[in-house]
Amino acid sequence: MEKPKRLLALDVFRGLTIALMVIVNNPGSWDYVYPPLLHSHWNGCTPTDLVFPFFMFIMGSAMWYSFKKFNHSLSKPVVIKILRRTVVIFLIGLALNMYASFSIDLSHLRIMGVMSRIALGYGIAAFIVLGLRINYVKIATGVILLGYWAMLVFLGGDAPFSLEGNFVRAFDLFVLGANHLQGFEGVIFDQTGLLASLPSVGTVLLGYFAGRMIDKTKDHPAAVKKLLVYGAAGVILGKVWGLTFPINKLLWTSSYVVYTAGLAMVLLGVFLWVIDIKGYKKWTHPLKVFGMNPLFLYVFAEVLSITLQSRTVSSPSGGMIPLMEWLYSNIFQPFAGNLNGSLLYALSFGVICWLLGWAMYRKRIFIKI
């Protein structure tokens, strides 16, 4: 059994994505957020729209290294391990949705979410990469991305890429039902729905190819060159494909997959060059802290965020307001103003999560979900 070597660049990149996920999801006020920290309204891609696919990509890259100890093959213990992890992550997602709604009414429980998509992306991709030869994995990736494109184009309505007319919404409504979906812009449409989780598997697989390429390349400088070249090609291909198949995070379109994976390859190449080749590592510690307990810290951030939004305190006017709003209005906004106060709240929220991660890191506590 081969012991997988660990790339610090992967841990740092993973930590960066978790830190950004925590920060962009928790402004002091959604009325005051700098545009780069907001998601695109529909089509397009802001810096914030890169965070989730980057995490899925890095999860795929790490898969290559973690599966080396299984010789990249399926066995009964490996199948059980994959299924257990997939189910646990999915159930955590359901628990978060239940906590957010403060209800155990299963008839109206939201099924999907960020954790659910991570679970499906991990589980499906894991069985693909361990069950197929690498050439067939490449074919499967193409089939997923092209098949998803075909479904949206040929099975959608007159406006197949619109909020109301897309096939993703129709599929989720049919399979899960309206009671189990989130609303968006006054329309029943889950932003991390079921069908759109299929192309996210493609994101994980592209990350897997990147991890494999780094490991198979004789030296890291050559791997960096490949990452930059393939990454640039992915960005260009995604942009060109986006002319007819819009880059859209909410639909997780195939053009979005290729475009964001290309950017992830470029950034991974930069991290690999700076950290693992040049040896500039001192600055990486804060991000490494996030990267060593990524899902645990994300779940902690979600629980803390829901708690701050749901617990109420007395307002100066005599009514009750969420604790989050009170903190922003009474501490951060007076100190730094509307926009900067909202950003400072988000950064402070991130620091709280980091401090927990730092304490766990110092005690060598690493929770693998």
N, C-alpha and C positions, 0 to 999 in steps of 0.2 A: 504494500500500500504506500503510494507516494505522498509524502507530506507536502501540501501546497505552500509555495512561497508567497509572501504577502507584499504587495506593492503599496507603498505609502501613498502614492498618487491616487489610488482608488479610494483609500480611506478618507483622504482630504477632500476629494471630489464629492464623495458621498456625504461627508459632513457639511460641505457647502450647500448641497441641495436641501438637507434637513434644516439647516439654519435659515435658509431663505424661505422654505415652506412655513416655518414657524413665524417669521417676521411678516411676510406678505399676507398671511391669514389673520393677523391680529393688529390692525391699526387701532389707534385710539378712537377714531370716528371714520366710518366709511364715507362721510361727506367731505373729508379732507385727507386725500391720499394723492401723493405725487403720481402722475400718469404712468411712469415705468413700473410702479408697484401695483398696478391694476391689470386684470386680465383684459384681453380684447373683448369687445362687446359681442362679436360674432366671428366674422372672418378676420384673419390677420394674426400677428404673433408679437406680443410685447415681451420684454425680458422676464416678466412673471410667468408667462406661458411656457417658458423653457424649463421651469423648475421641476415639475412633475415628470415630464419625459426624461429629463436628465437623471432623475432618481431611478426610473425604470431601466434606463440604459446601463447605469452603473450596476444595478442589480444583476443584469445579464452578464456584464463583464466579470463580476465577482463569481458568477456561477461556474465559469470555466475553471477557475482556481479551486473552488470548493468541491467540484465534482471530480477533480483529479484523484482524490483519495478513494473514489469509487471506480477508478479506471474508466470513467465516462461510460458506464454500462449500467443497465437496470438489473436489479436483483430484488428479492422480496424485502430485505431490510431497507433498501433504498426507496422502493415504492412506498413502503409504510412511512418512512421519514418525510417524503415529499407530500404525501396525502395528509399526514398529521400537521405539517407546517402550513399547508394551504388551508386546511379547515380551521386551525387556530387563528390565523390572521383574519380569515373571513368572519369568524365568530366575534373577534374583537371589534371588527367593523360594525357588526350588528349591535353589539353592546354599546358602542359609541352613539349609534343612531338612536337607540332606545334611551340612553341618558340624555341626549339632546332634546328628545320629545317629552321626556319625563313621563313616559307611558310604557306599560307592558302590553298594550293592545296590539297583538300580532296582526290583526286584520288591517291595521293602518301603519305598520312598521316599514320604514324605508329599507329596502334590501341592499342597494348598492351604495358605494361611497369610495373614498380614497383607499381605505384598507381592503375593501372588497376587490377593487381593481388590482391592487398589488398582489392579493392572494391568487386571483385568476391568472394574472400575467406570469407569476412565478410558477404556479402549478402546471399550466399548459405548456409553457416554454420548457420547463424541466423535463417533462415526458417527451417532448419533441427532440431535444438535444441528446437525451440519453437513449432514446428508442430508435433513432435514425442515424445513418451514416452522415457525415458532414455535408456531402454533396446533396443529400436529400433534405437536410436541414435548410440549406440554401434555397432549394426548390420550394420547400414548405413556406419559407419567408415570403418568397415571391407570390405564391398562391394566396397567402393571407392578405397581402397588400393589394394585389390585383383583384382578388375575389371581393374584397370589401369595397373597392372602387366600383366594381360591376354592380354589386347589390345597391349601393346608394344611387348610382346613375339610372339603372334600369328598373328598380323596384320602388323608387321614390315617386313623389307626386309631380305636378307640373313644374314646381320649383324644388327640385330634389335636394338642394343644399340650403334651403331656408329652414327657419326654426319650426314652422308649422308643417312643412311638407316633406321633411327628411324621413327616410326609411328607418333610421335609428329610433326615432320617437315612436313610429308605428309598431316596430318590433317589440320595443320595451313595453308599450301599452298592451300588446297582445299577450306577451309572455308573463309579465309581472303584474299588470293591472294598474290602473290609475292610483289606487290606494297605497301602492308601494313605491311610488315615484315622487321625486322632488319637483316642485314647480320652478319655472324660470321665466321671467318677463311676462307673467300672467298666463303662461302656457304650461301644461303638464309636460315637462321634459327634464329628465334627470341629467345633471351635468357630468356625472360619472356613471352613466348607465351601463346596461348589460352588453348590448351589441357592440358599442364603441370600445368595450374592453378587448374585443378580438384584435384590432390593429395594434393595441398596446402590447400584445404578445410579440408583434413584429418589432417594436421598440426594444423589448428585452432580448430578442434574438440578434438584432444588430449589435447590441452591447456585448452579447456572447461572442460574436465574431471578432469584435475588437479585442476582447480579453484573450481569445485564442491567438490572434495575430501577434499581440505583444509577446505572449509566452513562446510562440513558435519561432519568432524572429531571433536571430543569433545575438544581436546586440540591441540595446535600447535606442541608440541614435537612429538606427535603421527603422526601428518600430515607430519612432516619432515621425520620421519622414512619411511613412505609410499612413499613419493616422492623419497627418495634415493633408496629404493628397486625397485620400479617400473621403476625409471629412469635407474638404472643399468641393469634391465632386458631389457629395450628398447634398450640400447646401444649394449648389447650382441646380441639380436635378429636382430637388424639392421645390425650388422657386419656379422652375419651368413647368413642372407638373401642376403647381399651384395656379397657373394661368387658366387651366380648365377644371381642376379639382381643387377648390380653394383650401389654403392652409387654415385649418380650423381646429382649435383645441377641444371644443365641446363635442364635436363629431369625431375627434381624433382621426382626421382624414389621413389617407396614406401619404399624401404630399407633406403633411405635418410630421408624420413619422420619419420620412426620409430627411426632411429639412432639419428637424431637431436632432436627429441622430448624427447628421453631418456636423452640426455645431458642437455636439457632445464629443465627437472624435477629435475635433480641433482643440477643444479645451483640455481633453484628457492628454493629448499630445503635448500641450504646453505644460501641464502639471508634471507629466513624466519627465520632460526635459529639465524643468526647474528643480524638481524635488529629487527624483531618483538618479538623474544623470549629473546635474551640477551640484547636488547636495545641499541646496538652500532649504533647510528643514526647520529652522528655529521658529519661523512665522506660522508653521502649520499646526502647532499644538492646539489652538482654540478650535480649529475645524476638525482635527482628529478626535477631539473629545466628543463632538457631535457624531462623527462617523463610526465610533466604536459601539454606540448604543442607539442606532438610528431610529428603529421603529418604536422602541420603548420611549425615547424622548419625544417622538412625534405624538404618540398616544397620550403621554403626560401633558403635552401642550394642548391637545384637543380637550382633554378633561378639564384642565385649568381654564381654558377659554370658555367652554360651556358653563362652567361654574361662575365665572365672573360676569357672564351675560345673563345668567338666570337668577342669581341672588340679588335681592333688591335692598336698597337703603333709603332713608328719608332724604328728600331733596329740600333745598331752601324754600321752595314754594309750598312745601307741605305734602307733596305727593311722594310716590315711591319710584325710584329709578334704578336701573341695573347698576351693580357695583362697578362694572367696567366704565359706564358713562360717568359715574361719580368721580372715579379716579382721574379720568381724562379731564373733566370739567373743572375739578378743584385743584389738581396738581399739575398736570402736564400742559393743559391749554394756557393757564395763567403764566406759566413759566416760559413757554416757548412759542406761544401762538397757535393758531389753528393747524396749519400743515405740519410745522416742525414739532408741535406738541403731539400730534397724532403719530408721527414717525418716532418720536422719542418714546412714546408708550410702547410701540411695537418693538423697538430695540431693547427697552427695559424688560419686556416680556421674554424676549429671546435670551437676555442675560440670566433671568431666573431659571430658564430651562437649561442653559449652559452650566450654571452653578451646580445643578443636580447632576448633570453629566460629568462634570469635573470631579465631584465627590465620589461618584461611582468609579471613574477612571483611576483615581488615586487609590481606591481600595481594590482595584482590579476586579470590579464587578461588571461583567459583560453579559447582558441578557439577550440571548438569541431567540427571537420569536419565530 
